[in-house]
Amino acid sequence: MTTVTIELPDELAEQARKMGVLSNRALSDIVRELVRAQAAADLQAMMRKFDSQPAPALSPQEVQAIVRQVRRAARS
């Protein structure tokens, strides 16, 4: 378990305390959701970058070799 100390303006801290969002559980939920949202944003950015790059051209021989590998794997 990690302890984190944050500094908030007094008015914000009071509002958050009244709303119950300064409890360990609430803060954990908030941070967890922010981490998930950032991971999703990072994945979307990576997918956009991947989609913007041209697909490598494969020769017919390379395609046939991939098909053979997939078929072998399916039989196994």
C-alpha positions as CSV (number, residue, x, y, z in Angstrom):
1,M,0.0,0.0,0.0
2,T,1.3,3.5,-0.9
3,T,0.5,6.7,1.0
4,V,0.0,9.8,-1.1
5,T,-0.2,13.3,0.2
6,I,-1.9,16.0,-1.9
7,E,-2.3,19.7,-1.4
8,L,-5.7,21.2,-2.2
9,P,-7.0,24.7,-1.8
10,D,-9.0,24.9,1.4
11,E,-12.3,25.6,-0.3
12,L,-11.9,22.6,-2.7
13,A,-10.8,20.3,0.1
14,E,-13.9,21.3,2.2
15,Q,-16.2,20.7,-0.8
16,A,-14.6,17.4,-1.5
17,R,-14.8,16.3,2.2
18,K,-18.5,17.2,2.3
19,M,-19.1,15.2,-0.9
20,G,-17.2,12.2,0.6
21,V,-14.6,12.0,-2.1
22,L,-11.6,12.3,0.2
23,S,-12.1,8.8,1.6
24,N,-9.5,6.2,0.7
25,R,-12.1,4.2,-1.2
26,A,-13.4,7.2,-3.2
27,L,-9.9,8.4,-4.1
28,S,-8.9,4.9,-5.1
29,D,-11.9,4.6,-7.4
30,I,-11.1,8.1,-8.9
31,V,-7.5,7.3,-9.5
32,R,-8.3,3.8,-10.9
33,E,-10.8,5.4,-13.4
34,L,-8.2,8.0,-14.4
35,V,-5.6,5.3,-15.0
36,R,-8.1,3.3,-17.1
37,A,-9.1,6.4,-19.1
38,Q,-5.4,7.2,-19.8
39,A,-4.7,3.7,-20.8
40,A,-7.6,3.8,-23.2
41,A,-6.5,7.2,-24.6
42,D,-2.9,5.8,-25.1
43,L,-4.3,2.7,-26.9
44,Q,-6.4,4.9,-29.2
45,A,-3.4,7.1,-30.0
46,M,-1.3,4.0,-30.8
47,M,-4.1,2.6,-33.0
48,R,-4.4,5.9,-34.9
49,K,-0.6,5.9,-35.4
50,F,-0.7,2.3,-36.6
51,D,-3.7,3.0,-39.0
52,S,-1.9,6.0,-40.5
53,Q,1.1,3.9,-41.5
54,P,1.0,2.1,-44.8
55,A,0.7,-1.7,-44.6
56,P,3.8,-3.5,-45.7
57,A,3.6,-5.0,-49.1
58,L,3.9,-8.8,-49.1
59,S,5.0,-10.9,-52.0
60,P,2.8,-13.8,-53.1
61,Q,5.4,-16.2,-51.7
62,E,5.3,-14.4,-48.3
63,V,1.5,-14.6,-48.3
64,Q,1.6,-18.3,-49.1
65,A,4.1,-18.9,-46.3
66,I,1.8,-17.2,-43.8
67,V,-1.2,-19.2,-45.0
68,R,0.8,-22.4,-44.6
69,Q,1.8,-21.4,-41.0
70,V,-1.8,-20.6,-40.1
71,R,-3.1,-23.8,-41.5
72,R,-0.4,-25.8,-39.6
73,A,-1.2,-24.0,-36.4
74,A,-5.0,-24.7,-36.9
75,R,-4.3,-28.5,-37.4
76,S,-2.1,-28.7,-34.2
